[in-house]
């Protein structure tokens, strides 16, 4: 059972989370991110359009300025999207053999012990609750 962000660390792909787990992890993530001045994000997704959508939902949920997207033409098939708040850029590349999920790394903390990488979080982790649909 996933109870903390540390529980996600050994996973290759994001687990399925229930509402309580999502809420607990979201609160812990907010606390961790608050200690950092800027972040990077890695999104492992089955398609470029999905990775971009996840990035835009994450930006809205966390109040980030939208990152400029590079790496076009968009790759076909599985991708890795790397976004960097410090540079304001996000790049996409084709990447097979990865899991699925969102990784966030915090940087620039006054206390270096606060810097870390968290995830993988589910691709729909930052989707507003009313838009998350359950599998039939």
Secondary structure, DSSP 8 states (H G I E B T S, - for coil): ---SGGGGTT-SS-----HHHHHHHHHHHHHHHHT-SEEEEEEEESSHHHHHHHHHHHHHHHT----EEE--S--SSSEEEEEETTTTEEEEEE--S---EEEEEEE--SSGGG--EEEEE-TTTTS-GGG-----
